[in-house]
Amino acid sequence: MTDLPRLTEQLLHVARRAGAGAADAVAAETKAIDIEVQGGRLEKAERAEEIEIGLRVFLGNRQAIVSASDAAPATLERMAERAVAMAREAPEDPFIGLADPDRLARDWDVEALDLMDPAPVPLPAELQEIALRAEAAALDVRGVTQVSEAGANYEETRFHMAATNGFSGGYGRTQTSIGCVAIAGAGTGMERDYYGDGRVHRSDLDAPEKVGRIAGERTVANLGATKPPTGAWPVVYDERVAGTLIGHLLGAVNGRAVARGATFLHDALGEAVLPAGLTLTDDPTLRRLMRSQPFDDEGLPVAPWDIVANGVLQGWILDLRTARKLGMTSTGNAARGTSSAPGPAPTNVILTPGTRTRGDLLAEMGTGLLITSMIGASISATTGDYSRGASGFWVENGEIVRPVNECTVAGNLRPMLRSIVPANDARTYVSRQVPSLLVEGLTIAGA
């Protein structure tokens, strides 16, 4: 196993020697096993081990970033020389720079986040068995004709970052996933659907039989789909797609969009953007979740904070650069890769759940569309005009009556978000915990 702290310090050393005024370095080592089966037999088996390193250097208000997948000493030297040369030619940006040392994260508790599975790395044969069980369960669902893909994979990543402002820290994360895609029908009446699960700890995963069964049941339920009627109808976004609607809100309050003025919520700080009583929280401190972390990717401390509280927008999602540009303070939401500069991004996001079931929302809706799948998007970042392809089920008198597809739902995100009614079915083990949502005032283009 590579000594990542030592490697990042070496990168900083060669950067200083090459003439960098300041620098930060990141190193990530990943081990992955990916298995797919089809027809009861092994279809694909891949195993990968790789290391990626990145170096960002500063010369005054200029910066440059270089990356590599080779940690040889000669590579580090070339990276530093190239980065400094690039920085000399880069445009000036008065808002870039490392964090002040007195603002850096200290004494974090990685163990409390529980991001590393203590179980042994699974053998390829174990993952193959999991995938075969999911495939068999999907094929046992009446009406399923084949499984186009069933797979299981494991990934372990270790990350370390160091900078000339004195920061040095790292952590690891594991993930095991199962997925299954089932097919039913034939010709133009063919339908497919999917279900999958991914967890930090393998022991938390859904059983393969559950994964395959749900994939099969979802697929069969879509058979015979037709277009819904055209008109203005209420819509329920099923939990599996409701997070996309909140995702548009997260994009609109991202510091990059705000700094460019490219957001329909540019004037909404301190105003209601969700119904009263609803809070949207960013929380990177939750145990065993994919986007939890002990510090952000600029070395700043992290803590839960409310993006929206009681319906009112509290702040923008910020990293150091966007915070400086807007005259604000970073929210500890910097994210980066080895080949890119930090940028603001949400971590684990939780929307206040409601007290009613999805069935209760359908009953309240009466007649309208239950969306379970979405494709394509035409979203105006500046106006909030919204149009997306959708499929799901037509609802009458609060009951599902038939599957529907090939339709478009359209509206404007600002009034849409102000009208949402949440159910109580959010999954608490995913990074975007959003329940099914009832939304009024959408136009459906169908038959």
N, C-alpha and C positions, 0 to 999 in steps of 0.2 A: 504494500500500500504506500502510495506517495506521501511524503511529508509535506502537506500543503502549506502549513504555516511557514516552513523554511523556504519553500518555493516562492511564495509571495514576497518574503523579505529579500530574496535574491533579485526578484524583479525590481523592487524598489531601489536596491543597491545599484544595479546597472543603470537604472533610469537617472539616478543622481549623478552617476559618473558620466553619463552621456550629456548632461547639461540641463536636465529637467529642473524647473523651479520647485515643483511639487508633483506628487503622483499618487495614484492608488492602483492596486493590483488585485485581481481575482483569479482563483483557480478552482476548478470543479472537476471531480473525478466521478465517473458514472459506470456502473455495472448493470447490464440489462439482459434478461432472457425473455424471448418472445416466441410463443408457441401458437400455431393455428392448426385446426383439424377440419377435415371435411369427409363426409361419407364414412365415418368411423375410423379413418386413417389419418396419420400425420401428414399435414399439408406443408407446413413451414416450421422450421426451428432455427432461430437465430440467437446468437450470444454475442454481446459486444462489451468491450471494456475500453474506455477512452478517457483522455484527460484534455481539458481545454483551459487555456490561460489567457488572460486579458490584461493589458496595461494601458492606463490613461495618464498622460503627462500634461502638465500645465507650464506654459511660458507666459507669465502675466495673465492677460485676459484671453489667451489663446489656448486651445486644447486639441489633442489628437488621441485617437484610440487605435490600438493594434491588438491582434489576437493570433493565437497559434494552437496547434494540437500536439506540439512537441516541446518537451521541457529540457532539452539538451542545453548546456551552457552557451554554446555558440548561437542557438536560436534566441536565447534571452538577450544576448548582446545585440543581435540584429534587430530584434523588436524595439529595444530602447533607442538605438540609433535612428531607426525609421520613424518612430513616434516623435522624437524631438525634431527631426527634419520636417515632418508633416505639420507639427505645431507651429513652426516658424512661418509656414505659409497659410495657416488657418485664419479665418476672419476673427476679429475681436468680438468677445461676448462679455459684457460687464457683469453678467449674472452667474457665470460659472465659478466653480471653486469648491474646495473641500469644506467640510464642516469645521467650525471653530472647536478646538480641543475641549473646551469646557462644556460643550453640548453633546459630546460623544456618549454612547451607551456604556454603562459600567455594571459589572457584577450581575449579568443576566443568568437565568437558570434554564439551561437547555433541557435538563432532565425533566423539568416540570411540564414541558411541552410534549414529551413522549413521542418523538417523531421517528425513532428508530425501532423497528420491529426486532425484539430479542430472539425470535425464532430463527433457526438456521435458514440460510438461503435455500429456497426450494430447488430440487433437482428438476431438470427438464421433463423427466418422466412423471413427476408429481403434477406439474403444470399441464402436461398432456392429458393426464387422467381427469383433471378438473374440466378441461375443455371438452373432453369426450362426454362427460356426464351432463354438461350443459347442452350439448348437441342432442344427446339422446332424449333429454327432457323436452326439448322443443319439438322433436319429431313425434313424441307421444301425444302432442296436442292434436286433436282431431281437426283435419283440414289443412295442416301444414304439409306441404309437398316436399320441401327440402330445406336444408340449412345452408345458406350461402357462406356463412363464416361463423366459427366458434373459436374463441381463443382465450388464452390466459397469459399474463406477463408479469414480470417482477422487475423492479428497478430500484437501485440504491445509489443515491447521490451524496457526495460529501463536498462541502463548499467552504472556502476560506477567503477572507478579504483582509488586506492590510493597506495602510496609507501613511503618508509622511506626516500627517497630523497626529500620529500616535495610535491610531486605531488598529487593532488586530483581533479578529474573531472569526469563528466558523462553527458549523454544525452539520449534521447529516439528516437525511430523510429517506424513508423507504416507501414503496407503494406496490401493492399487488392488485391486479385488475382481472376481471372476467367480463367477457362480452359475447353476445350471440345475436345473429341476424337470421330471422326466419322468413320463409317465402310460402305463400299460399296462392291458389288459383293458377291460371295459365293465360297466355296471350295478353290481350289488352286488359283483362280482368285480374292480372297478377298484382299482388300486394306484398309488401315487405315491411317489417318493423323490427325494432331493436330493443334490447335491454342490456344494461351492464352495470357493474358496481366496481368501485375502486377504493381501497382503504390503505391507511398507513400501516396498520397491523393486519396481517393475513387472517388472524383469528376473528376479526370483526366482519369479514366478508359475508355477503349473502351466499347461501348454499348454491352450488352450481345448478342444482335441480330447480331452484327458484328462478335463477337467471334465465334458464332455457324455457321454463314454463311461461314466464311473463312475456318473453319475446314471442313465443308461439301464440299466446292468447291475444296479444296486441295485434299481431298480423292477421289472424283469422277474423277478429272483430272489424277489420277494415274491408272485408270482402263485400263486393256489391256497391261500393261507394259511388255516389253521384254528386252533381253540383248542388249546393244549397240555393235557395231563392236569393235574388238580389234585393237589397233594401237596407234600411237602417235598423240594426238589431243589437241587443246587448250581447256580450261575448264573455265566456269564461275561459281564461287561460289555465289549462291544466298545470299542475305543479311541475311537470316535466319541462314545460316551456315558459312558465311564468317568470323565471329568472331572466329571460331575454328582455322582458319589458323593463324590469328594474335595471338591467344592464344599460339600457338607453339613458336612464337617469344618471347612472354612474359615469357614463361617457360625457354627459352634459356638465357634470360638476368636476371633471378631471382638470387639473391645473393647466395642462397643455392647451386644452380647448378654451379655457377661460382666458389664458394669456393671449391667445390669438383672436379672441372675440368670436370664436366659431362655436357658439352654443346658444340654444334657445332659452337657457336659464341665466344669461349674462347679467340680468338685472334682478335676479330672484333671491339674492342673499338676504336672509332675515325675513323672507316671505314664505307663505304656505305653498308647498309643492306636492304634498301628499295630504290625505284627509287628516283631520285632527284625531289624535290618539295613536297615530302610526309613527314609529321610530325606525330609522334605518341606521344600524350600527356597523362600524368597521372594527373587527376584533382579531388582531393577529396573535392573541395569547391563548386561544382555545386548544385544548389537548387533542392530539391525534388527528388534526385536520391538515389538509394538503397545503394550505396557504399560511399556516402559522409560522412564526419566526421570532427569534429572540431579539433581533435588531433589524433595522431596514438596510437597504443596500448602499447606504451612505454612512453606515455606522451609528445612526441615531437611535435612541431608545424608542420602543413601541409600547402602545397602550390602547385599550378600547376607546373609541370616541364616536359620538353620534354625528353622522353626516346630516341626518334629518332628525329632529326631536319634536314630538307631538305635531308632526306635519310640517314644521318650519325648517327651512334649509339653514344649517348652522355654519357650514364652511365648505371650502373646496378641498379636493384631494391633492395634496401638494408634496413635491420633493423640494430640495434646496433651491434649484434654479427657478422653478416656477414661483416658489414663495418669494424669492428675492425680487423677481420681476413684478409681482403683484403687491410688494410691500408688506408681506405677511410672514408667518413662521411655518416651516415645514411641519406637516402632520405625521411625519415618520412613515411615509408611504412610498419611498423611493424603491424602484425595482430596476434590475439591469441584468444583462447577459454579459458574457465575456467579451463580446465584440461591439457593445453598444454603451452609450452613456446612460446614466440613471434617468428615469422618468417616473412620474407619479402613477400609481396603480393601486386599486383596492386590494385588501387581503380577504379575510373571511367576512362576508356580509350577511347580516341577519335583519330581516324585516319582521316587525311585530306581527305575530300570528293572530288570527281571529278566533272566535269561539265556536264557529259552525263548521260543519263538514262540507266537502265539495258538493255532496248531494243537496245540502241545504242551499248552497249558492245556485245550483241548477233550478231548484224549486222557486227561489226568489226571481231568477231570470225569467222563468216561464217558457218563453219561446226565444230561441237564439242559437248561437253556435258555441260548442265546446271545442276548443282548439287543443289538439294533442301533438301536432307537428307543424313546423314552419320552414319555408324555403325562401331564399332570396330576400332582398330588402331594398327599399328605396326610402331612405331616411334623410331628411334635411337637418343637418346639425344646427343651422342657424334659425330655422323657423319651427322645427319640431314636427313638420308634416311627415306622416307615417303611412307606409304602404308595404304589406308583406303577403306573400303567398302562404296559404294555410290549408290544413286538412284536419279532420276530426269527426265530430258527430253533431247531427242536427237534433235539437231538443225542443219538444213541445209539451206544454203543461208540466214542465219540470222533469220530464223523462226523456232519456235518449231513445230516438225512434229509428235512426239510420245513420250509417257512416257517410261522410261527405268528403270531397276533395276538389282540387282544381278551382279554388276560390281565392279571392284577395280581400284582406281586411284593411281598411284605411281610416285615418282620423288624424288628430293632432295630439302629440304626446303631452302637452301641458294640461289640457282638460282631461285627457285619459288618465294621467297619473293622479289628478285631483279627485277622480271618481272611484278609485279602486276599493274593492271590498275583499279582504283576505279571508281565506278559509283557515283551517287548523292542521293542514296536512303537510307542512314543510318537513323535509328530512333534516334532522339535526346533525348529521354526520358529513354533510357536504359543505363546500366552501361558500356557496351562495344559497342561503337558507330562506327561500321564498315560497310561500304556500300558493295554492290555486287562487286566482284573482278574478273577480267579477268586474267588468269594465263596461260602462255605458257609452252610448253615443258613437258607435263605430258604423261605418258603411261596409257592407259585404257585397262584393261583386261575384255572382255565381251564375246560375242559369238565367 
